[in-house]
Amino acid sequence: METREVARLGRTVSAVGLGCWQLGADWGTVDEADAMGVLHAAADEGVTFFDTADVYGDGRSETLVGRFCKEREDIFVATKMGRRAAQVPENYVAANFAEWNDRSRRNLGMDTLDLVQLHCPPTPVYASDAVYDALDGLVAQSRINAYGVSVETCEEALTALRRPNVASVQIILNCLRLKPLEQVLPAAAEAGVGVIVRVPLASGLLAGRYAKDTTFGSDDHRSFNRHGEAFDVGETFAGVPFEVGLEAVERLRDLVPEGQTLAQFALRWILDQEGVSVAIPGARNANQARANAVAGRLPSLSAEAVTGVRDTYDELIRPLVHSNW
Protein backbone atom coordinates (compact mmCIF):
# COMPACT_ATOMS: atom_id res chain seq x y z
CA MET A 1 0.00 0.00 0.00
CA GLU A 2 1.28 3.43 -0.96
CA THR A 3 1.70 5.77 2.00
CA ARG A 4 1.80 9.55 2.21
CA GLU A 5 3.14 11.96 4.79
CA VAL A 6 0.85 14.67 6.16
CA ALA A 7 3.09 17.44 7.46
CA ARG A 8 0.68 18.94 9.97
CA LEU A 9 -0.27 15.53 11.32
CA GLY A 10 3.39 14.58 11.64
CA ARG A 11 2.81 11.09 10.32
CA THR A 12 2.18 8.97 7.25
CA VAL A 13 -1.13 7.42 6.28
CA SER A 14 -2.19 4.85 3.71
CA ALA A 15 -3.17 6.43 0.38
CA VAL A 16 -6.41 4.44 0.44
CA GLY A 17 -8.30 4.62 3.71
CA LEU A 18 -11.71 3.39 4.75
CA GLY A 19 -14.77 5.57 5.17
CA CYS A 20 -16.94 4.10 7.91
CA TRP A 21 -20.27 5.82 7.28
CA GLN A 22 -21.64 2.59 5.80
CA LEU A 23 -20.93 0.80 9.08
CA GLY A 24 -23.16 3.18 10.99
CA ALA A 25 -26.27 3.99 8.96
CA ASP A 26 -27.82 5.49 5.82
CA TRP A 27 -26.50 2.85 3.39
CA GLY A 28 -28.85 0.01 4.21
CA THR A 29 -28.22 -2.51 6.95
CA VAL A 30 -24.70 -3.79 7.64
CA ASP A 31 -24.65 -6.24 10.53
CA GLU A 32 -21.86 -6.22 13.11
CA ALA A 33 -20.10 -9.29 11.77
CA ASP A 34 -19.93 -7.82 8.27
CA ALA A 35 -18.83 -4.46 9.65
CA MET A 36 -15.95 -6.01 11.58
CA GLY A 37 -15.08 -8.06 8.50
CA VAL A 38 -14.82 -4.87 6.44
CA LEU A 39 -12.54 -3.21 8.98
CA HIS A 40 -10.19 -6.19 9.26
CA ALA A 41 -10.12 -6.81 5.50
CA ALA A 42 -9.08 -3.20 4.91
CA ALA A 43 -6.33 -3.42 7.52
CA ASP A 44 -5.11 -6.71 6.06
CA GLU A 45 -4.61 -4.89 2.74
CA GLY A 46 -2.50 -2.16 4.31
CA VAL A 47 -5.15 0.43 5.12
CA THR A 48 -4.16 2.42 8.21
CA PHE A 49 -6.53 5.42 7.97
CA PHE A 50 -10.13 4.97 9.15
CA ASP A 51 -12.64 7.81 9.04
CA THR A 52 -15.82 7.82 11.12
CA ALA A 53 -18.14 10.31 12.85
CA ASP A 54 -20.22 10.59 15.99
CA VAL A 55 -23.40 10.88 13.92
CA TYR A 56 -22.95 7.68 11.87
CA GLY A 57 -25.59 5.45 13.40
CA ASP A 58 -25.60 7.82 16.41
CA GLY A 59 -22.31 6.36 17.61
CA ARG A 60 -22.54 2.84 16.14
CA SER A 61 -19.72 3.41 13.66
CA GLU A 62 -17.41 4.90 16.28
CA THR A 63 -18.14 2.02 18.66
CA LEU A 64 -17.35 -0.60 16.02
CA VAL A 65 -14.16 1.19 15.01
CA GLY A 66 -13.14 1.40 18.66
CA ARG A 67 -13.63 -2.33 19.11
CA PHE A 68 -11.60 -2.96 15.96
CA CYS A 69 -8.73 -0.75 17.19
CA LYS A 70 -8.34 -2.95 20.25
CA GLU A 71 -7.64 -5.88 17.91
CA ARG A 72 -5.13 -4.17 15.59
CA GLU A 73 -2.01 -2.03 15.84
CA ASP A 74 -0.91 1.12 14.02
CA ILE A 75 -4.42 2.29 13.17
CA PHE A 76 -5.13 6.00 12.71
CA VAL A 77 -8.69 7.09 13.43
CA ALA A 78 -10.22 10.32 12.20
CA THR A 79 -13.63 11.12 13.60
CA LYS A 80 -15.96 14.07 13.20
CA MET A 81 -18.25 16.06 15.46
CA GLY A 82 -21.08 18.54 15.27
CA ARG A 83 -23.84 17.02 13.15
CA ARG A 84 -25.78 15.58 16.09
CA ALA A 85 -26.67 19.13 17.16
CA ALA A 86 -28.88 21.73 15.50
CA GLN A 87 -26.89 23.29 12.67
CA VAL A 88 -26.55 26.84 13.95
CA PRO A 89 -23.21 28.61 14.57
CA GLU A 90 -24.16 29.22 18.21
CA ASN A 91 -23.74 25.50 18.95
CA TYR A 92 -20.08 25.49 17.94
CA VAL A 93 -18.64 26.53 21.32
CA ALA A 94 -16.04 25.12 23.68
CA ALA A 95 -18.51 23.58 26.15
CA ASN A 96 -20.24 21.62 23.41
CA PHE A 97 -16.92 20.59 21.89
CA ALA A 98 -15.89 19.09 25.23
CA GLU A 99 -19.20 17.22 25.56
CA TRP A 100 -19.05 15.90 21.99
CA ASN A 101 -15.42 14.92 22.47
CA ASP A 102 -16.16 13.04 25.68
CA ARG A 103 -18.80 10.99 23.89
CA SER A 104 -16.50 10.14 20.97
CA ARG A 105 -13.70 9.16 23.34
CA ARG A 106 -16.07 6.81 25.14
CA ASN A 107 -17.34 5.33 21.89
CA LEU A 108 -13.85 4.79 20.54
CA GLY A 109 -12.32 3.74 23.86
CA MET A 110 -9.48 6.27 23.49
CA ASP A 111 -8.18 8.88 25.92
CA THR A 112 -6.76 11.03 23.14
CA LEU A 113 -8.25 11.03 19.65
CA ASP A 114 -5.92 11.06 16.65
CA LEU A 115 -7.89 13.59 14.59
CA VAL A 116 -11.22 15.31 15.11
CA GLN A 117 -12.91 17.20 12.27
CA LEU A 118 -15.74 19.68 12.35
CA HIS A 119 -18.42 17.88 10.38
CA CYS A 120 -19.62 20.25 7.64
CA PRO A 121 -20.80 22.95 10.06
CA PRO A 122 -22.63 26.13 9.03
CA THR A 123 -20.41 28.26 6.80
CA PRO A 124 -19.76 31.08 9.36
CA VAL A 125 -18.12 28.55 11.70
CA TYR A 126 -15.07 28.25 9.43
CA ALA A 127 -14.22 31.93 9.96
CA SER A 128 -14.73 32.08 13.74
CA ASP A 129 -11.69 32.84 15.89
CA ALA A 130 -13.49 31.45 18.94
CA VAL A 131 -14.02 28.10 17.21
CA TYR A 132 -10.33 27.63 16.50
CA ASP A 133 -9.41 28.79 20.01
CA ALA A 134 -11.73 26.10 21.39
CA LEU A 135 -10.18 23.45 19.13
CA ASP A 136 -6.70 24.55 20.22
CA GLY A 137 -7.93 24.07 23.77
CA LEU A 138 -8.85 20.43 23.06
CA VAL A 139 -5.31 19.85 21.83
CA ALA A 140 -3.79 21.60 24.86
CA GLN A 141 -5.86 19.37 27.14
CA SER A 142 -4.65 16.22 25.30
CA ARG A 143 -8.21 15.37 24.35
CA ILE A 144 -7.15 15.29 20.70
CA ASN A 145 -3.83 15.24 18.89
CA ALA A 146 -4.99 17.32 15.91
CA TYR A 147 -8.05 18.85 14.32
CA GLY A 148 -9.37 19.46 10.85
CA VAL A 149 -12.51 20.37 8.97
CA SER A 150 -14.89 18.59 6.66
CA VAL A 151 -16.39 20.96 4.10
CA GLU A 152 -19.08 21.14 1.45
CA THR A 153 -17.59 23.97 -0.64
CA CYS A 154 -14.19 24.95 -1.92
CA GLU A 155 -14.58 28.40 -0.37
CA GLU A 156 -15.10 26.83 3.07
CA ALA A 157 -11.92 24.81 2.58
CA LEU A 158 -9.91 27.88 1.58
CA THR A 159 -11.18 29.76 4.64
CA ALA A 160 -10.05 26.95 6.95
CA LEU A 161 -6.68 26.62 5.21
CA ARG A 162 -5.78 30.13 6.38
CA ARG A 163 -5.67 28.85 9.99
CA PRO A 164 -2.21 27.73 11.16
CA ASN A 165 -3.29 24.71 13.20
CA VAL A 166 -5.77 23.09 10.82
CA ALA A 167 -4.17 19.72 10.09
CA SER A 168 -6.58 18.41 7.45
CA VAL A 169 -9.39 19.30 5.10
CA GLN A 170 -11.92 16.68 4.05
CA ILE A 171 -13.64 17.42 0.75
CA ILE A 172 -15.55 15.71 -2.04
CA LEU A 173 -13.34 15.00 -5.05
CA ASN A 174 -13.89 12.42 -7.75
CA CYS A 175 -14.14 12.02 -11.53
CA LEU A 176 -17.49 13.81 -11.35
CA ARG A 177 -16.33 16.62 -9.01
CA LEU A 178 -13.17 18.36 -10.20
CA LYS A 179 -13.46 21.87 -8.76
CA PRO A 180 -11.12 21.24 -5.75
CA LEU A 181 -8.25 20.77 -8.21
CA GLU A 182 -8.27 24.46 -9.05
CA GLN A 183 -7.44 26.10 -5.71
CA VAL A 184 -7.99 23.80 -2.74
CA LEU A 185 -5.42 21.10 -3.49
CA PRO A 186 -2.62 23.56 -4.37
CA ALA A 187 -3.30 25.64 -1.25
CA ALA A 188 -3.37 22.57 0.99
CA ALA A 189 -0.13 21.23 -0.48
CA GLU A 190 1.61 24.55 0.07
CA ALA A 191 0.43 24.69 3.68
CA GLY A 192 1.28 21.06 4.49
CA VAL A 193 -2.37 20.34 5.27
CA GLY A 194 -3.71 16.86 4.61
CA VAL A 195 -6.49 16.41 2.05
CA ILE A 196 -8.94 13.63 2.87
CA VAL A 197 -11.12 12.78 -0.12
CA ARG A 198 -14.62 11.59 0.67
CA VAL A 199 -17.36 10.37 -1.70
CA PRO A 200 -14.55 9.17 -4.01
CA LEU A 201 -16.87 6.81 -5.90
CA ALA A 202 -19.81 9.24 -6.05
CA SER A 203 -21.95 7.09 -3.73
CA GLY A 204 -21.18 4.00 -5.78
CA LEU A 205 -21.90 5.48 -9.21
CA LEU A 206 -18.23 5.15 -10.14
CA ALA A 207 -18.25 1.46 -9.31
CA GLY A 208 -20.18 1.07 -12.56
CA ARG A 209 -22.78 -1.38 -11.26
CA TYR A 210 -25.92 0.78 -11.42
CA ALA A 211 -28.53 1.14 -14.16
CA LYS A 212 -31.53 3.42 -14.68
CA ASP A 213 -33.80 0.92 -12.95
CA THR A 214 -31.52 0.40 -9.90
CA THR A 215 -33.38 1.02 -6.65
CA PHE A 216 -32.15 1.57 -3.10
CA GLY A 217 -33.77 0.81 0.24
CA SER A 218 -35.75 3.38 2.17
CA ASP A 219 -32.96 3.52 4.79
CA ASP A 220 -30.34 4.35 2.13
CA HIS A 221 -29.49 8.02 1.50
CA ARG A 222 -29.38 7.25 -2.22
CA SER A 223 -33.16 7.01 -1.91
CA PHE A 224 -34.01 9.65 0.67
CA ASN A 225 -31.47 12.36 -0.19
CA ARG A 226 -31.65 12.43 -4.00
CA HIS A 227 -32.62 16.11 -3.89
CA GLY A 228 -31.00 17.13 -0.62
CA GLU A 229 -33.99 16.34 1.58
CA ALA A 230 -31.87 15.26 4.59
CA PHE A 231 -28.48 16.96 4.08
CA ASP A 232 -26.45 18.57 1.32
CA VAL A 233 -27.36 17.00 -2.01
CA GLY A 234 -23.68 16.94 -2.94
CA GLU A 235 -23.18 14.04 -0.53
CA THR A 236 -25.38 11.81 -2.74
CA PHE A 237 -23.94 10.89 -6.15
CA ALA A 238 -21.68 13.97 -5.73
CA GLY A 239 -24.74 16.08 -6.54
CA VAL A 240 -24.90 14.80 -10.12
CA PRO A 241 -28.35 13.79 -11.44
CA PHE A 242 -28.44 9.99 -11.44
CA GLU A 243 -29.12 9.57 -15.16
CA VAL A 244 -26.34 12.00 -16.12
CA GLY A 245 -23.96 10.15 -13.82
CA LEU A 246 -24.79 6.88 -15.55
CA GLU A 247 -23.99 8.43 -18.92
CA ALA A 248 -20.65 9.71 -17.62
CA VAL A 249 -19.83 6.30 -16.22
CA GLU A 250 -20.29 4.68 -19.61
CA ARG A 251 -17.78 7.13 -21.12
CA LEU A 252 -15.29 6.55 -18.32
CA ARG A 253 -15.58 2.79 -18.64
CA ASP A 254 -13.72 2.95 -21.97
CA LEU A 255 -10.71 4.52 -20.22
CA VAL A 256 -10.15 1.75 -17.67
CA PRO A 257 -6.90 -0.20 -18.18
CA GLU A 258 -7.16 -3.93 -18.64
CA GLY A 259 -7.20 -5.79 -15.35
CA GLN A 260 -8.67 -2.91 -13.35
CA THR A 261 -12.23 -2.25 -12.26
CA LEU A 262 -13.89 1.09 -12.85
CA ALA A 263 -13.84 1.71 -9.08
CA GLN A 264 -10.10 1.08 -8.92
CA PHE A 265 -9.60 3.39 -11.89
CA ALA A 266 -11.64 6.14 -10.21
CA LEU A 267 -9.70 5.79 -6.97
CA ARG A 268 -6.35 5.80 -8.80
CA TRP A 269 -7.39 8.99 -10.59
CA ILE A 270 -7.88 10.64 -7.20
CA LEU A 271 -4.56 9.39 -5.86
CA ASP A 272 -2.79 10.80 -8.91
CA GLN A 273 -3.88 14.35 -8.03
CA GLU A 274 -1.10 16.33 -6.38
CA GLY A 275 -2.00 17.28 -2.83
CA VAL A 276 -4.27 14.33 -2.04
CA SER A 277 -3.30 12.54 1.16
CA VAL A 278 -5.89 9.78 1.38
CA ALA A 279 -9.11 8.71 -0.33
CA ILE A 280 -11.71 7.10 1.91
CA PRO A 281 -14.07 4.84 -0.05
CA GLY A 282 -16.60 2.99 2.03
CA ALA A 283 -17.44 -0.69 1.81
CA ARG A 284 -20.39 -2.83 2.82
CA ASN A 285 -18.49 -6.12 2.71
CA ALA A 286 -14.93 -7.40 2.97
CA ASN A 287 -14.54 -8.03 -0.76
CA GLN A 288 -15.32 -4.40 -1.55
CA ALA A 289 -12.77 -3.25 1.02
CA ARG A 290 -10.09 -5.48 -0.48
CA ALA A 291 -10.84 -4.39 -4.04
CA ASN A 292 -10.72 -0.70 -3.14
CA ALA A 293 -7.36 -1.10 -1.43
CA VAL A 294 -5.84 -2.39 -4.66
CA ALA A 295 -5.92 1.18 -6.01
CA GLY A 296 -3.15 2.05 -3.57
CA ARG A 297 -0.83 -0.34 -5.38
CA LEU A 298 -1.64 0.56 -9.00
CA PRO A 299 0.58 2.65 -11.31
CA SER A 300 -0.44 6.18 -12.26
CA LEU A 301 -2.94 6.57 -15.06
CA SER A 302 -1.96 7.48 -18.60
CA ALA A 303 -2.21 10.99 -19.98
CA GLU A 304 -4.94 9.73 -22.29
CA ALA A 305 -7.02 8.54 -19.34
CA VAL A 306 -6.54 11.82 -17.48
CA THR A 307 -7.67 13.76 -20.55
CA GLY A 308 -10.67 11.48 -20.93
CA VAL A 309 -11.81 12.16 -17.37
CA ARG A 310 -11.47 15.90 -17.90
CA ASP A 311 -13.35 15.81 -21.22
CA THR A 312 -16.19 13.79 -19.72
CA TYR A 313 -16.46 16.23 -16.84
CA ASP A 314 -16.37 19.32 -19.04
CA GLU A 315 -18.98 18.02 -21.46
CA LEU A 316 -21.48 16.38 -19.12
CA ILE A 317 -20.92 17.40 -15.53
CA ARG A 318 -19.39 20.88 -15.31
CA PRO A 319 -22.54 22.79 -16.35
CA LEU A 320 -24.56 21.02 -13.67
CA VAL A 321 -22.34 21.06 -10.57
CA HIS A 322 -19.18 23.15 -10.94
CA SER A 323 -20.64 26.38 -9.58
CA ASN A 324 -22.50 24.70 -6.73
CA TRP A 325 -19.64 23.70 -4.46
C-alpha positions as CSV (number, residue, x, y, z in Angstrom):
1,M,0.0,0.0,0.0
2,E,1.3,3.4,-1.0
3,T,1.7,5.8,2.0
4,R,1.8,9.6,2.2
5,E,3.1,12.0,4.8
6,V,0.9,14.7,6.2
7,A,3.1,17.4,7.5
8,R,0.7,18.9,10.0
9,L,-0.3,15.5,11.3
10,G,3.4,14.6,11.6
11,R,2.8,11.1,10.3
12,T,2.2,9.0,7.2
13,V,-1.1,7.4,6.3
14,S,-2.2,4.9,3.7
15,A,-3.2,6.4,0.4
16,V,-6.4,4.4,0.4
17,G,-8.3,4.6,3.7
18,L,-11.7,3.4,4.8
19,G,-14.8,5.6,5.2
20,C,-16.9,4.1,7.9
21,W,-20.3,5.8,7.3
22,Q,-21.6,2.6,5.8
23,L,-20.9,0.8,9.1
24,G,-23.2,3.2,11.0
25,A,-26.3,4.0,9.0
26,D,-27.8,5.5,5.8
27,W,-26.5,2.9,3.4
28,G,-28.9,0.0,4.2
29,T,-28.2,-2.5,7.0
30,V,-24.7,-3.8,7.6
31,D,-24.6,-6.2,10.5
32,E,-21.9,-6.2,13.1
33,A,-20.1,-9.3,11.8
34,D,-19.9,-7.8,8.3
35,A,-18.8,-4.5,9.6
36,M,-15.9,-6.0,11.6
37,G,-15.1,-8.1,8.5
38,V,-14.8,-4.9,6.4
39,L,-12.5,-3.2,9.0
40,H,-10.2,-6.2,9.3
41,A,-10.1,-6.8,5.5
42,A,-9.1,-3.2,4.9
43,A,-6.3,-3.4,7.5
44,D,-5.1,-6.7,6.1
45,E,-4.6,-4.9,2.7
46,G,-2.5,-2.2,4.3
47,V,-5.1,0.4,5.1
48,T,-4.2,2.4,8.2
49,F,-6.5,5.4,8.0
50,F,-10.1,5.0,9.1
51,D,-12.6,7.8,9.0
52,T,-15.8,7.8,11.1
53,A,-18.1,10.3,12.9
54,D,-20.2,10.6,16.0
55,V,-23.4,10.9,13.9
56,Y,-23.0,7.7,11.9
57,G,-25.6,5.5,13.4
58,D,-25.6,7.8,16.4
59,G,-22.3,6.4,17.6
60,R,-22.5,2.8,16.1
61,S,-19.7,3.4,13.7
62,E,-17.4,4.9,16.3
63,T,-18.1,2.0,18.7
64,L,-17.3,-0.6,16.0
65,V,-14.2,1.2,15.0
66,G,-13.1,1.4,18.7
67,R,-13.6,-2.3,19.1
68,F,-11.6,-3.0,16.0
69,C,-8.7,-0.8,17.2
70,K,-8.3,-2.9,20.3
71,E,-7.6,-5.9,17.9
72,R,-5.1,-4.2,15.6
73,E,-2.0,-2.0,15.8
74,D,-0.9,1.1,14.0
75,I,-4.4,2.3,13.2
76,F,-5.1,6.0,12.7
77,V,-8.7,7.1,13.4
78,A,-10.2,10.3,12.2
79,T,-13.6,11.1,13.6
80,K,-16.0,14.1,13.2
81,M,-18.3,16.1,15.5
82,G,-21.1,18.5,15.3
83,R,-23.8,17.0,13.2
84,R,-25.8,15.6,16.1
85,A,-26.7,19.1,17.2
86,A,-28.9,21.7,15.5
87,Q,-26.9,23.3,12.7
88,V,-26.5,26.8,13.9
89,P,-23.2,28.6,14.6
90,E,-24.2,29.2,18.2
91,N,-23.7,25.5,19.0
92,Y,-20.1,25.5,17.9
93,V,-18.6,26.5,21.3
94,A,-16.0,25.1,23.7
95,A,-18.5,23.6,26.2
96,N,-20.2,21.6,23.4
97,F,-16.9,20.6,21.9
98,A,-15.9,19.1,25.2
99,E,-19.2,17.2,25.6
100,W,-19.0,15.9,22.0
101,N,-15.4,14.9,22.5
102,D,-16.2,13.0,25.7
103,R,-18.8,11.0,23.9
104,S,-16.5,10.1,21.0
105,R,-13.7,9.2,23.3
106,R,-16.1,6.8,25.1
107,N,-17.3,5.3,21.9
108,L,-13.9,4.8,20.5
109,G,-12.3,3.7,23.9
110,M,-9.5,6.3,23.5
111,D,-8.2,8.9,25.9
112,T,-6.8,11.0,23.1
113,L,-8.2,11.0,19.7
114,D,-5.9,11.1,16.7
115,L,-7.9,13.6,14.6
116,V,-11.2,15.3,15.1
117,Q,-12.9,17.2,12.3
118,L,-15.7,19.7,12.3
119,H,-18.4,17.9,10.4
120,C,-19.6,20.3,7.6
121,P,-20.8,23.0,10.1
122,P,-22.6,26.1,9.0
123,T,-20.4,28.3,6.8
124,P,-19.8,31.1,9.4
125,V,-18.1,28.5,11.7
126,Y,-15.1,28.3,9.4
127,A,-14.2,31.9,10.0
128,S,-14.7,32.1,13.7
129,D,-11.7,32.8,15.9
130,A,-13.5,31.4,18.9
131,V,-14.0,28.1,17.2
132,Y,-10.3,27.6,16.5
133,D,-9.4,28.8,20.0
134,A,-11.7,26.1,21.4
135,L,-10.2,23.5,19.1
136,D,-6.7,24.5,20.2
137,G,-7.9,24.1,23.8
138,L,-8.8,20.4,23.1
139,V,-5.3,19.8,21.8
140,A,-3.8,21.6,24.9
141,Q,-5.9,19.4,27.1
142,S,-4.7,16.2,25.3
143,R,-8.2,15.4,24.3
144,I,-7.2,15.3,20.7
145,N,-3.8,15.2,18.9
146,A,-5.0,17.3,15.9
147,Y,-8.0,18.8,14.3
148,G,-9.4,19.5,10.8
149,V,-12.5,20.4,9.0
150,S,-14.9,18.6,6.7
151,V,-16.4,21.0,4.1
152,E,-19.1,21.1,1.4
153,T,-17.6,24.0,-0.6
154,C,-14.2,25.0,-1.9
155,E,-14.6,28.4,-0.4
156,E,-15.1,26.8,3.1
157,A,-11.9,24.8,2.6
158,L,-9.9,27.9,1.6
159,T,-11.2,29.8,4.6
160,A,-10.1,27.0,6.9
161,L,-6.7,26.6,5.2
162,R,-5.8,30.1,6.4
163,R,-5.7,28.9,10.0
164,P,-2.2,27.7,11.2
165,N,-3.3,24.7,13.2
166,V,-5.8,23.1,10.8
167,A,-4.2,19.7,10.1
168,S,-6.6,18.4,7.5
169,V,-9.4,19.3,5.1
170,Q,-11.9,16.7,4.1
171,I,-13.6,17.4,0.7
172,I,-15.6,15.7,-2.0
173,L,-13.3,15.0,-5.0
174,N,-13.9,12.4,-7.8
175,C,-14.1,12.0,-11.5
176,L,-17.5,13.8,-11.4
177,R,-16.3,16.6,-9.0
178,L,-13.2,18.4,-10.2
179,K,-13.5,21.9,-8.8
180,P,-11.1,21.2,-5.7
181,L,-8.3,20.8,-8.2
182,E,-8.3,24.5,-9.0
183,Q,-7.4,26.1,-5.7
184,V,-8.0,23.8,-2.7
185,L,-5.4,21.1,-3.5
186,P,-2.6,23.6,-4.4
187,A,-3.3,25.6,-1.2
188,A,-3.4,22.6,1.0
189,A,-0.1,21.2,-0.5
190,E,1.6,24.6,0.1
191,A,0.4,24.7,3.7
192,G,1.3,21.1,4.5
193,V,-2.4,20.3,5.3
194,G,-3.7,16.9,4.6
195,V,-6.5,16.4,2.0
196,I,-8.9,13.6,2.9
197,V,-11.1,12.8,-0.1
198,R,-14.6,11.6,0.7
199,V,-17.4,10.4,-1.7
200,P,-14.6,9.2,-4.0
201,L,-16.9,6.8,-5.9
202,A,-19.8,9.2,-6.1
203,S,-22.0,7.1,-3.7
204,G,-21.2,4.0,-5.8
205,L,-21.9,5.5,-9.2
206,L,-18.2,5.2,-10.1
207,A,-18.2,1.5,-9.3
208,G,-20.2,1.1,-12.6
209,R,-22.8,-1.4,-11.3
210,Y,-25.9,0.8,-11.4
211,A,-28.5,1.1,-14.2
212,K,-31.5,3.4,-14.7
213,D,-33.8,0.9,-12.9
214,T,-31.5,0.4,-9.9
215,T,-33.4,1.0,-6.6
216,F,-32.1,1.6,-3.1
217,G,-33.8,0.8,0.2
218,S,-35.7,3.4,2.2
219,D,-33.0,3.5,4.8
220,D,-30.3,4.4,2.1
221,H,-29.5,8.0,1.5
222,R,-29.4,7.3,-2.2
223,S,-33.2,7.0,-1.9
224,F,-34.0,9.6,0.7
225,N,-31.5,12.4,-0.2
226,R,-31.7,12.4,-4.0
227,H,-32.6,16.1,-3.9
228,G,-31.0,17.1,-0.6
229,E,-34.0,16.3,1.6
230,A,-31.9,15.3,4.6
231,F,-28.5,17.0,4.1
232,D,-26.5,18.6,1.3
233,V,-27.4,17.0,-2.0
234,G,-23.7,16.9,-2.9
235,E,-23.2,14.0,-0.5
236,T,-25.4,11.8,-2.7
237,F,-23.9,10.9,-6.1
238,A,-21.7,14.0,-5.7
239,G,-24.7,16.1,-6.5
240,V,-24.9,14.8,-10.1
241,P,-28.3,13.8,-11.4
242,F,-28.4,10.0,-11.4
243,E,-29.1,9.6,-15.2
244,V,-26.3,12.0,-16.1
245,G,-24.0,10.2,-13.8
246,L,-24.8,6.9,-15.5
247,E,-24.0,8.4,-18.9
248,A,-20.7,9.7,-17.6
249,V,-19.8,6.3,-16.2
250,E,-20.3,4.7,-19.6
251,R,-17.8,7.1,-21.1
252,L,-15.3,6.6,-18.3
253,R,-15.6,2.8,-18.6
254,D,-13.7,2.9,-22.0
255,L,-10.7,4.5,-20.2
256,V,-10.1,1.8,-17.7
257,P,-6.9,-0.2,-18.2
258,E,-7.2,-3.9,-18.6
259,G,-7.2,-5.8,-15.3
260,Q,-8.7,-2.9,-13.3
261,T,-12.2,-2.3,-12.3
262,L,-13.9,1.1,-12.8
263,A,-13.8,1.7,-9.1
264,Q,-10.1,1.1,-8.9
265,F,-9.6,3.4,-11.9
266,A,-11.6,6.1,-10.2
267,L,-9.7,5.8,-7.0
268,R,-6.4,5.8,-8.8
269,W,-7.4,9.0,-10.6
270,I,-7.9,10.6,-7.2
271,L,-4.6,9.4,-5.9
272,D,-2.8,10.8,-8.9
273,Q,-3.9,14.3,-8.0
274,E,-1.1,16.3,-6.4
275,G,-2.0,17.3,-2.8
276,V,-4.3,14.3,-2.0
277,S,-3.3,12.5,1.2
278,V,-5.9,9.8,1.4
279,A,-9.1,8.7,-0.3
280,I,-11.7,7.1,1.9
281,P,-14.1,4.8,0.0
282,G,-16.6,3.0,2.0
283,A,-17.4,-0.7,1.8
284,R,-20.4,-2.8,2.8
285,N,-18.5,-6.1,2.7
286,A,-14.9,-7.4,3.0
287,N,-14.5,-8.0,-0.8
288,Q,-15.3,-4.4,-1.5
289,A,-12.8,-3.2,1.0
290,R,-10.1,-5.5,-0.5
291,A,-10.8,-4.4,-4.0
292,N,-10.7,-0.7,-3.1
293,A,-7.4,-1.1,-1.4
294,V,-5.8,-2.4,-4.7
295,A,-5.9,1.2,-6.0
296,G,-3.1,2.0,-3.6
297,R,-0.8,-0.3,-5.4
298,L,-1.6,0.6,-9.0
299,P,0.6,2.7,-11.3
300,S,-0.4,6.2,-12.3
301,L,-2.9,6.6,-15.1
302,S,-2.0,7.5,-18.6
303,A,-2.2,11.0,-20.0
304,E,-4.9,9.7,-22.3
305,A,-7.0,8.5,-19.3
306,V,-6.5,11.8,-17.5
307,T,-7.7,13.8,-20.5
308,G,-10.7,11.5,-20.9
309,V,-11.8,12.2,-17.4
310,R,-11.5,15.9,-17.9
311,D,-13.4,15.8,-21.2
312,T,-16.2,13.8,-19.7
313,Y,-16.5,16.2,-16.8
314,D,-16.4,19.3,-19.0
315,E,-19.0,18.0,-21.5
316,L,-21.5,16.4,-19.1
317,I,-20.9,17.4,-15.5
318,R,-19.4,20.9,-15.3
319,P,-22.5,22.8,-16.4
320,L,-24.6,21.0,-13.7
321,V,-22.3,21.1,-10.6
322,H,-19.2,23.2,-10.9
323,S,-20.6,26.4,-9.6
324,N,-22.5,24.7,-6.7
325,W,-19.6,23.7,-4.5
